[in-house]
Amino acid sequence: MPPLDPETRRAISDRVRYYNDLGIYDFYRQPVELLSAAPKLESEIAVTMPTSSASRVPSQAALSSDPIAALRQIREDIGDCTRCVLHKQGRKQIVFGVGNPRAELMFIGEAPGADEDEKGEPFVGRAGQLLTNMIKAMGLSREEVYIANIIKCRPPGNRTPERDECETCSPFLMRQIETVAPKAIVALGAVAAKTLLAINAPMSELRGRWYDFRGTKLAVTYHPAFLLRDPRQKKETWKDLQMVMKELGLEVPPKAQE
């Protein structure tokens, strides 16, 4: 077989990576004629996959029009995940995400804590109660936004997630973001901000501005757990949230603007 041209190699690589994100890793080669047209590669690769796996992959067109079904599919693809060491380190369950699948605003935190691991829902402990109050102060409810974390399993002792754990979970979070398609994302805390933006900088430099994240505006603010330890930063956090409110066209209370 002659070597593949760069465009064909890139198309194959993208498609294989997509199936890997779905948890599909086994491919079987069949003798087929080389198709130079990249649009035909998708069907070419599909027929070389195990029939049982290929049949489980829903139409992307169908999923894109139904974010509820798309999020359900992502959750099914995660399964009872054993892709990193956290499944052996005491986690009770996957903490996927919660909220409006068509939300204009998405909050992304660091990792589940003990309460979240117990209930299977992000931000339900003390930090979660503070986040709920922050959302209410913006004139919204938890049901109107979407909330997720960088990783979906609780690290032992609530330690900071390791880089490989974040990278392992990242494809599923990226699919959640793509499915919800929010107008704005708020990264809660340094771990979320640095993981999403691939920027190693202190919070003082990360806050107070907008970033372009895959075509979506992203802002950075303090994690609610940090605010519980240092309530003095609540005022700064409220400034960040006001910036988000203005971007989304939400009314900022007159006193808050003073």
Backbone hydrogen bonds in HBPLUS format (Angstrom, degrees):
<---DONOR---> <-ACCEPTOR-->    atom                        ^
c    i                          cat <-CA-CA->   ^        H-A-AA   ^      H-
h    n   atom  resd res      DA  || num        DHA   H-A  angle D-A-AA Bond
n    s   type  num  typ     dist DA aas  dist angle  dist       angle   num
A0009-ARG N   A0005-ASP O   3.00 MM   4  6.26 165.3  2.02 161.1 165.9     1
A0010-ARG N   A0006-PRO O   2.93 MM   4  6.05 157.3  1.98 147.3 153.3     2
A0011-ALA N   A0007-GLU O   3.00 MM   4  6.22 155.6  2.06 144.9 151.4     3
A0012-ILE N   A0008-THR O   2.96 MM   4  6.20 160.9  2.00 153.0 157.8     4
A0013-SER N   A0009-ARG O   2.91 MM   4  6.08 161.7  1.95 148.1 153.6     5
A0014-ASP N   A0010-ARG O   2.95 MM   4  6.14 160.8  1.98 149.8 154.3     6
A0015-ARG N   A0011-ALA O   3.07 MM   4  6.25 157.2  2.13 143.9 149.9     7
A0016-VAL N   A0012-ILE O   2.90 MM   4  6.11 163.1  1.93 156.7 161.2     8
A0017-ARG N   A0013-SER O   2.97 MM   4  6.11 161.4  2.00 148.7 154.0     9
A0018-TYR N   A0014-ASP O   3.00 MM   4  6.20 148.7  2.10 140.5 149.1    10
A0019-TYR N   A0015-ARG O   3.08 MM   4  6.43 158.7  2.12 150.1 154.3    11
A0020-ASN N   A0016-VAL O   2.90 MM   4  6.17 152.0  1.98 149.0 157.7    12
A0021-ASP N   A0017-ARG O   2.96 MM   4  6.23 151.6  2.05 147.3 154.0    13
A0022-LEU N   A0018-TYR O   3.25 MM   4  6.62 132.0  2.50 135.0 147.4    14
A0022-LEU N   A0019-TYR O   3.01 MM   3  4.97 130.2  2.27  93.3 107.4    15
A0024-ILE N   A0019-TYR O   2.90 MM   5  5.26 160.2  1.94 151.1 145.8    16
A0023-GLY N   A0020-ASN O   2.84 MM   3  4.98 152.9  1.92 104.5 113.4    17
A0028-TYR N   A0048-THR O   2.86 MM  20  5.24 152.1  1.94 150.4 157.7    18
A0040-LYS N   A0037-ALA O   3.15 MM   3  5.82 150.0  2.24 118.2 125.7    19
A0041-LEU N   A0038-ALA O   2.93 MM   3  5.32 158.8  1.97 117.3 124.3    20
A0044-GLU N   A0040-LYS O   3.17 MM   4  6.37 152.2  2.25 145.7 154.2    21
A0045-ILE N   A0041-LEU O   2.84 MM   4  6.05 162.6  1.87 159.5 160.9    22
A0046-ALA N   A0042-GLU O   3.00 MM   4  6.13 156.0  2.06 143.8 151.2    23
A0047-VAL N   A0043-SER O   3.27 MM   4  6.41 152.8  2.35 143.9 147.6    24
A0048-THR N   A0045-ILE O   2.98 MM   3  5.22 144.1  2.11 105.1 116.2    25
A0049-MET N   A0046-ALA O   3.26 MM   3  5.45 162.5  2.29 105.1 110.4    26
A0053-SER N   A0050-PRO O   3.09 MM   3  5.49 123.7  2.42 108.5 121.6    27
A0054-ALA N   A0050-PRO O   3.03 MM   4  6.26 172.9  2.03 166.0 167.8    28
A0055-SER N   A0051-THR O   3.00 MM   4  6.02 157.1  2.05 150.2 155.7    29
A0056-ARG N   A0053-SER O   3.00 MM   3  5.32 144.7  2.12 105.3 115.9    30
A0057-VAL N   A0054-ALA O   3.18 MM   3  5.49 158.8  2.22 108.7 115.0    31
A0063-LEU N   A0059-SER O   3.06 MM   4  6.38 158.7  2.10 149.2 154.8    32
A0064-SER N   A0060-GLN O   2.91 MM   4  5.99 158.0  1.96 148.8 154.3    33
A0066-ASP N   A0063-LEU O   3.01 MM   3  5.11 154.7  2.08 106.3 114.5    34
A0070-ALA N   A0066-ASP O   2.97 MM   4  6.24 154.7  2.03 150.4 158.6    35
A0071-LEU N   A0067-PRO O   2.85 MM   4  5.95 161.8  1.88 147.5 150.9    36
A0072-ARG N   A0068-ILE O   3.03 MM   4  6.21 154.3  2.10 142.8 150.5    37
A0073-GLN N   A0069-ALA O   2.91 MM   4  6.13 148.3  2.01 142.9 151.4    38
A0074-ILE N   A0070-ALA O   2.98 MM   4  6.31 153.5  2.05 147.0 154.0    39
A0075-ARG N   A0071-LEU O   2.98 MM   4  6.25 161.0  2.02 148.7 153.6    40
A0076-GLU N   A0072-ARG O   2.97 MM   4  6.24 153.1  2.04 144.3 151.9    41
A0077-ASP N   A0073-GLN O   2.85 MM   4  6.11 149.0  1.95 146.4 155.3    42
A0078-ILE N   A0074-ILE O   2.98 MM   4  6.32 143.4  2.12 146.9 156.5    43
A0079-GLY N   A0075-ARG O   3.16 MM   4  6.46 156.6  2.22 145.8 151.4    44
A0088-LYS N   A0085-VAL O   2.89 MM   3  5.58 159.7  1.93 123.1 129.7    45
A0089-GLN N   A0086-LEU O   3.09 MM   3  4.95 166.2  2.11 105.0 108.9    46
A0095-VAL N   A0152-LYS O   2.81 MM  57  4.90 162.9  1.84 144.7 149.6    47
A0098-VAL N   A0147-ILE O   3.01 MM  49  5.41 154.8  2.07 147.9 156.0    48
A0147-ILE N   A0098-VAL O   2.80 MM  49  5.41 166.1  1.82 163.8 168.6    49
A0100-ASN N   A0145-VAL O   2.90 MM  45  5.44 148.7  2.00 128.2 132.1    50
A0103-ALA N   A0100-ASN O   3.07 MM   3  4.97 149.3  2.17 120.0 115.3    51
A0183-LYS N   A0104-GLU O   2.76 MM  79  4.85 134.1  1.97 111.0 124.1    52
A0184-ALA N   A0104-GLU O   2.99 MM  80  6.37 150.7  2.08 159.9 169.3    53
A0146-TYR N   A0105-LEU O   3.10 MM  41  6.57 153.9  2.17 150.2 157.9    54
A0106-MET N   A0184-ALA O   3.02 MM  78  6.44 151.4  2.10 148.2 157.3    55
A0186-VAL N   A0106-MET O   2.79 MM  80  6.22 158.4  1.83 161.5 167.7    56
A0107-PHE N   A0146-TYR O   2.86 MM  39  6.30 157.3  1.91 162.1 169.0    57
A0148-ALA N   A0107-PHE O   2.97 MM  41  6.38 157.6  2.02 158.6 165.9    58
A0108-ILE N   A0186-VAL O   2.97 MM  78  6.29 161.5  2.01 160.3 160.1    59
A0188-LEU N   A0108-ILE O   2.85 MM  80  5.88 177.2  1.85 154.2 155.1    60
A0109-GLY N   A0148-ALA O   2.90 MM  39  6.35 160.6  1.94 144.6 146.1    61
A0150-ILE N   A0109-GLY O   3.02 MM  41  6.16 140.9  2.17 125.8 133.1    62
A0151-ILE N   A0110-GLU O   3.34 MM  41  6.72 154.4  2.41 148.7 155.5    63
A0117-ASP N   A0113-GLY O   2.86 MM   4  5.99 156.7  1.92 151.6 158.5    64
A0118-GLU N   A0114-ALA O   3.00 MM   4  6.16 143.1  2.14 141.5 151.2    65
A0119-LYS N   A0115-ASP O   2.98 MM   4  6.20 157.7  2.03 147.8 153.2    66
A0120-GLY N   A0116-GLU O   2.61 MM   4  5.36 149.1  1.70 146.6 155.1    67
A0128-GLY N   A0125-GLY O   3.05 MM   3  4.94 115.2  2.49  91.6 108.0    68
A0129-GLN N   A0125-GLY O   2.89 MM   4  6.23 146.3  2.01 150.6 159.9    69
A0130-LEU N   A0126-ARG O   3.12 MM   4  6.45 153.0  2.20 145.8 152.4    70
A0131-LEU N   A0127-ALA O   2.93 MM   4  6.23 154.8  1.99 144.7 152.0    71
A0132-THR N   A0128-GLY O   2.88 MM   4  6.13 155.8  1.94 146.6 153.0    72
A0133-ASN N   A0129-GLN O   3.07 MM   4  6.36 151.6  2.15 141.2 148.2    73
A0134-MET N   A0130-LEU O   2.88 MM   4  6.20 148.7  1.97 147.9 157.4    74
A0135-ILE N   A0131-LEU O   2.89 MM   4  6.18 155.2  1.95 153.0 159.3    75
A0136-LYS N   A0132-THR O   2.95 MM   4  6.22 155.7  2.01 145.7 152.6    76
A0137-ALA N   A0133-ASN O   2.93 MM   4  6.12 150.4  2.01 142.9 150.8    77
A0138-MET N   A0135-ILE O   3.05 MM   3  5.16 136.4  2.25  97.6 110.1    78
A0140-LEU N   A0135-ILE O   3.14 MM   5  5.52 159.4  2.19 147.6 145.1    79
A0139-GLY N   A0136-LYS O   2.83 MM   3  5.07 158.4  1.88 110.0 116.6    80
A0144-GLU N   A0141-SER O   2.96 MM   3  5.33 151.9  2.04 109.1 117.9    81
A0145-VAL N   A0142-ARG O   3.34 MM   3  5.49 148.2  2.45 101.6 109.9    82
A0158-ASN N   A0155-PRO O   2.98 MM   3  5.14 145.8  2.10 139.9 133.7    83
A0159-ARG N   A0156-PRO O   3.31 MM   3  6.13 158.6  2.35 119.0 122.3    84
A0165-GLU N   A0162-GLU O   3.11 MM   3  5.24 123.4  2.45  98.6 113.0    85
A0166-CYS N   A0162-GLU O   3.07 MM   4  6.44 157.0  2.12 154.5 160.6    86
A0167-GLU N   A0163-ARG O   2.92 MM   4  6.21 159.7  1.96 152.6 158.6    87
A0168-THR N   A0164-ASP O   2.94 MM   4  6.02 146.2  2.06 138.0 146.7    88
A0169-CYS N   A0165-GLU O   3.14 MM   4  6.33 154.4  2.20 145.0 150.7    89
A0170-SER N   A0166-CYS O   2.90 MM   4  5.84 135.1  2.10 143.2 155.9    90
A0172-PHE N   A0169-CYS O   3.09 MM   3  5.81 130.2  2.35 121.4 132.3    91
A0173-LEU N   A0169-CYS O   3.32 MM   4  6.63 157.9  2.37 149.8 156.2    92
A0174-MET N   A0170-SER O   2.85 MM   4  6.07 163.0  1.88 163.3 168.1    93
A0175-ARG N   A0171-PRO O   3.09 MM   4  6.29 147.7  2.20 137.0 145.1    94
A0176-GLN N   A0172-PHE O   2.99 MM   4  6.29 147.7  2.09 142.0 151.1    95
A0177-ILE N   A0173-LEU O   2.91 MM   4  6.23 162.4  1.94 156.7 160.4    96
A0178-GLU N   A0174-MET O   2.92 MM   4  6.11 161.0  1.96 145.1 150.8    97
A0179-THR N   A0175-ARG O   2.88 MM   4  5.99 148.7  1.98 142.0 150.4    98
A0180-VAL N   A0176-GLN O   2.91 MM   4  6.12 174.1  1.92 160.1 160.7    99
A0181-ALA N   A0177-ILE O   2.81 MM   4  5.70 155.7  1.87 146.6 154.7   100
A0185-ILE N   A0217-LYS O   2.88 MM  32  6.29 148.0  1.98 151.3 161.5   101
A0219-ALA N   A0185-ILE O   2.84 MM  34  6.26 161.2  1.88 163.1 167.3   102
A0187-ALA N   A0219-ALA O   2.81 MM  32  6.21 164.9  1.84 166.0 166.0   103
A0221-THR N   A0187-ALA O   3.07 MM  34  6.37 163.3  2.10 170.2 168.3   104
A0189-GLY N   A0221-THR O   2.82 MM  32  6.03 168.4  1.83 165.9 162.1   105
A0193-ALA N   A0189-GLY O   3.07 MM   4  6.24 165.0  2.09 151.1 156.0   106
A0194-LYS N   A0190-ALA O   2.80 MM   4  5.84 173.5  1.81 156.3 158.5   107
A0195-THR N   A0191-VAL O   2.96 MM   4  5.93 153.6  2.03 144.2 151.8   108
A0196-LEU N   A0192-ALA O   3.02 MM   4  6.08 167.4  2.03 149.8 153.3   109
A0197-LEU N   A0193-ALA O   2.91 MM   4  5.88 162.1  1.94 151.1 156.9   110
A0198-ALA N   A0194-LYS O   2.78 MM   4  5.07 128.0  2.06 126.4 136.6   111
A0205-GLU N   A0202-PRO O   2.95 MM   3  5.55 144.6  2.08 114.5 123.9   112
A0206-LEU N   A0202-PRO O   3.12 MM   4  6.41 142.7  2.26 143.4 154.5   113
A0206-LEU N   A0203-MET O   3.10 MM   3  4.85 120.7  2.47  90.3 105.9   114
A0207-ARG N   A0203-MET O   3.02 MM   4  5.94 158.3  2.07 157.7 157.7   115
A0211-TYR N   A0218-LEU O   2.85 MM   7  5.00 147.1  1.95 141.1 151.6   116
A0218-LEU N   A0211-TYR O   2.81 MM   7  5.00 151.4  1.89 144.3 150.6   117
A0213-PHE N   A0216-THR O   2.69 MM   3  5.00 169.0  1.70 154.3 156.9   118
A0216-THR N   A0213-PHE O   2.92 MM   3  5.00 158.0  1.96 108.4 115.7   119
A0226-PHE N   A0223-HIS O   2.90 MM   3  5.32 127.2  2.18 110.7 124.3   120
A0227-LEU N   A0223-HIS O   3.15 MM   4  6.58 150.1  2.25 147.9 157.0   121
A0228-LEU N   A0224-PRO O   3.03 MM   4  6.36 139.7  2.20 145.0 155.2   122
A0229-ARG N   A0226-PHE O   3.02 MM   3  5.15 127.3  2.31  97.3 111.2   123
A0230-ASP N   A0226-PHE O   2.83 MM   4  6.10 142.0  1.97 146.1 158.5   124
A0233-GLN N   A0230-ASP O   3.11 MM   3  6.15 172.7  2.12 132.3 133.6   125
A0234-LYS N   A0231-PRO O   3.05 MM   3  5.48 167.0  2.07 116.8 119.7   126
A0237-THR N   A0233-GLN O   2.96 MM   4  6.25 154.6  2.02 149.5 157.2   127
A0238-TRP N   A0234-LYS O   2.88 MM   4  6.14 152.1  1.96 148.1 155.2   128
A0239-LYS N   A0235-LYS O   3.20 MM   4  6.52 141.7  2.35 137.7 147.2   129
A0240-ASP N   A0236-GLU O   3.17 MM   4  6.58 152.0  2.25 144.0 150.8   130
A0240-ASP N   A0237-THR O   3.04 MM   3  5.06 114.4  2.48  94.4 110.1   131
A0241-LEU N   A0237-THR O   2.95 MM   4  6.32 155.2  2.01 150.7 157.8   132
A0242-GLN N   A0238-TRP O   2.91 MM   4  6.10 148.2  2.01 142.9 151.3   133
A0243-MET N   A0239-LYS O   3.14 MM   4  6.43 149.5  2.24 143.6 150.9   134
A0244-VAL N   A0240-ASP O   3.18 MM   4  6.57 148.4  2.29 141.6 150.0   135
A0245-MET N   A0241-LEU O   2.84 MM   4  6.14 157.3  1.89 149.9 156.4   136
A0246-LYS N   A0242-GLN O   2.97 MM   4  6.19 161.3  2.00 151.3 154.7   137
A0247-GLU N   A0243-MET O   3.21 MM   4  6.41 152.1  2.29 139.0 146.3   138
A0248-LEU N   A0244-VAL O   3.02 MM   4  6.31 146.4  2.14 148.8 158.1   139
A0249-GLY N   A0245-MET O   2.95 MM   4  6.03 108.4  2.48 138.4 156.1   140
A0250-LEU N   A0245-MET O   2.78 MM   5  4.80 158.9  1.82 149.3 146.2   141
A0249-GLY N   A0246-LYS O   3.24 MM   3  5.01 153.6  2.32  94.9 102.7   142
A0256-ALA N   A0253-PRO O   2.89 MM   3  5.25 128.7  2.16 108.6 123.1   143
A0257-GLN N   A0254-PRO O   3.08 MM   3  5.39 143.8  2.22 104.5 114.6   144
A0258-GLU N   A0255-LYS O   3.31 MM   3  5.46 152.6  2.39 101.2 108.8   145
